[in-house]
Amino acid sequence: MTRISRRNPRGKPISSPDGDQPPTDGSPNPKTRIPGGRDPNGNRIMSFTLKILFFSGILLFIIGLFMKNYSVNSVKKSVIPRVVTPLPAPKLMDLSMFEGEHKESLYWGTYRPHVYFGIRARTPQSLLSGLMWIGVKDGRYFMRHVCQDSDELKTYGWTHHNGRDYGRQVLVDQNLKLTTSFLKSMEEESGYGGDWAFRVEAQSEVLKEETEDTVHLFFYVAEEGGNALYLGSGPSDIPDVYILAFGSRNDLGSWQLHLESKDDFEFHYAGFKTNHIHNLSELVQTNLAVQAREVGRLQLSDTSDDAPNILVFQISARIPFKADVAFISRSSGSSSRTEERIRSLIGDSLTGHLDQKQKQFDNKFERCFNISDELNSDAITVGKAALGNLLGGIGYFYGQSKIALPPSSKQLPGTNYISYWPAELYTAVPSRPFFPRGFLWDEGFHQLLIWRWDVRISLDIIGHWLDLMNADGWIPREQILGAEALSKVPSEFVLQHPTNGNPPTLFLVLRDLVCGVKKNKFTASEKNDISIFLRQASVRLDAWFKWFNTTQSGKDANTYYWHGRDNVTTRELNPKSLSSGLDDYPRASHPSEDERHLDLRCWMHLAAACMSSISDILDDSDIGKEYGLTANLLSDFELLNQMHFDYNNGAYFDYGNHTEKVRLSWRLIEAAGNHPTRELVREVLEKPVLRLVPHIGYVSLFPFMSRLIPPDSWILEKQLDLISNTSTLWTKFGLRSLAKTSSLYMQRNTEHDPPYWRGPIWMNMNYMILSALNYYSKVDGPYKERAKTIYNDLRNNLIRNVVRNYDETGYLWEQYDQKKGKGKGARLFTGWTSLIVLIMAEEYTEC
């Protein structure tokens, strides 16, 4: 490899495109002349004039009919279906608390959770930046850019992130260890959103005195709006600093991107013009492949398309290597002041800022969560990583959801969806490699942690979600907004169904906020913002509740069931209830309108009780009284038991058309070409009847989790029995999702669907159960001490297992195996698994 000592071999800027507008091709219309003669009597002229008038009249009549028909059709065409019509209510994001300093402070961030390291602004057409590198495995080269399990990184994720202006991430790819650090800076001279910088440090994981390993890093900057970017002029007036790129935007003014490194490196670049930025990895790989064939080296081509909107810079260097990249907005001011701003974001100055931010994070973590001394340093490290990854995984998305149309729709043939209105979403995500987008029911659990760290970020996220509500009060449960988000989703999961809901978990955090206001847990400013937010949100929350109350109601009064289950399936052992969030958790074997879903009833109680509490602090007694009555009705213990309690099992169950005698059997299926294939087909051996559905698991514990069982009731003791019994739910790693006694325990749902909520341990449900155990251990009753013992044992088991898995694998996991405690499902799942921080801190709802 040719060694270049800290210089840019190319200092030539890419010429700007011609600013002249293309000539128009529309010439002035010539005046129409009507030919005609004139006889001495003028008869011909009169005849011609009458003809003109006659035909003009007919023409005007036809035009009139056309315009009338066109006007009617235009009105018809302009009618927007309600399903894609926004709720006619003031938007939460229009509140002044989300404007001004707050909005600008959150403008830039690591809001691209699907890539290993990426920066963007909270605006639809943003300037993007990010990092790629070449990984080496078994002597083969692989491009690393988008988070994916197949890359087999030993570990990656944010060890620290404050959600605003600082983050630190460690990535280990075979023998290569990368550390990426992010910092924002607000200066008076800065453009909107300020300046930012990131540092990349490359080290070897192999301990040896001297290494000959080379690292290939690729920094890039891209314009989503297609604006042209310009290649920098090379070395600047500051030693070891190079101008990589520059440009201009309306929101930022002129800007520059600088690179600083004291190490030797080789530099190459490539520029691309494309509307498909989400295909950047492929563009770079193709460029490298051509170069490898033509010159036999792994380097970019040092060429560019005209007026490129993507610039990629390759840095090749010996390990260890360190480089700082600084972004300076509004760079057209005083050159000396611009130089000062650059210097403050590179080298020793950047090191000092990063060290200070890390100390601030550590201090705030200790202050917010006050984790007891009983937990060792390993547990604290895991807690910080869980919080850091949740905050570092917050993303910004913009686009249109695709809403499924019913088969009876009169849309164009072949069209099975209609587009939602263009919308933005600022949200945390469950998992960067697997689910790097917004999920409605996950988000409520995310916010239980985030509001305790930064309540204004939490309000901002909740506001974005509620602003997605349509005129009916429905919110699409999965948000796939923009090309980058869409590129990570299988086609069968893209369409959102407006008949289907999702657990309204945002009421969990709203309940906490209301409780905190009542107990004076917030500053005066925070309390004021929360009250203003709730007042504006109340219209949307009311519409949301009413949507559930009308569309998800059951046959009997005050009963509910999740819509969307497949009642004609021949492939599923037990038709999934995806809208419930619990997917394959066993429900009635034969979906019908007779179903009564216990978990949805409890979610509705939470929503009604929360709405009643919100009305109290807003002094809206009429609405509060109505919701109070609904909450009281849904918490009626006798009615609950009458509808859902099985006295023989001492457990709560769903109700529906059910038989236990259903199985999957292999059958030969005739296929095209007369070649039969074997498939697993659902086989019903007994006629179903209306009955309680006898499967003990998470759903059975919803009345317990909702604290609907009186502390002195013998039924509470039965719930404690179910929780602590190793034959049902108890394991030494946490509570399993479905009892071992269930006929569907660890059973596949289809040939291709392994058990999901049929045994494994899930953190969100364990957290809610712990919260209830904590509550029952503190209220007077005969089972107080037993609840406390179970609470301590369960909490210790969960913490021990999560910490052990993190130490062994470097990851937090989506779920944990109920037999050995091993992490399974999606890894780097720092959505609701990050609730382990609240479990460590023993932070639960107090209302």
Secondary structure, DSSP 8 states (H G I E B T S, - for coil): -----S--S------------------------------TT-HHHHHHHHHHHHHHHHHHHHHHHHHHHHHHHHHHHH---GGGSB-SS--GGGSGGGSHHHHHHTSEE---TTBSSEEEESSSS-EEEEEEEEEEETTEEEEE-B--GGG--SEEEEEEE-SSSEEEEEEEETTEEEEEEEEEE--TT--TT-EEEEEEEEEESS--S----EEEEEEEEEETT----EEEEEE-SSTTEEEEEEEEETTTEEEEEEEE-SS--EEEEEEE--S-GGGHHHHHHHHHHHHHHHHSSS---SEE-SS-SEEEEEEEEESSEEEEEEEEESTTS-HHHHHHHHHHTSHHHHHHHHHHHHHHHHHHHHHHH---TTS-HHHHHHHHHHHHHHHHT-EEEEE--EEE--TT--S-TT--EEE---EEEEE--SBTTTB-SEEHHHHHHHHHHHHHH-HHHHHHHHHHHHTT-BTTS---SEE--SHHHHTTS-GGGT-B-TT-----THHHHHHHHHHHHHTT-S-HHHHHHHHHHHHHHHHHHHHHHHHHHHHSB-SSTT-B--S---SS-SS-SS--BGGGT-BTS---SB--TT-B-HHHHHHHHHHHHHHHHHHHHTT-HHHHHHHHHHHHHHT-HHHHHHHHEETTTTEE--EEEE-S-EEEEEEEE--GGG--EEEEEEEE-S--EEEE----BTGGGHHHHTT-S-TT-HHHHHHHHHHH-TTTTEETTEEBSB-TTSTTTT--SBTTB--SSSS-B-HHHHHHHHHHHHHHTTSSSTTHHHHHHHHHHHHHHHHHHHHHHHHHHS--EEEE-TTT--EEEEES--SGGGGHHHHHHT-----
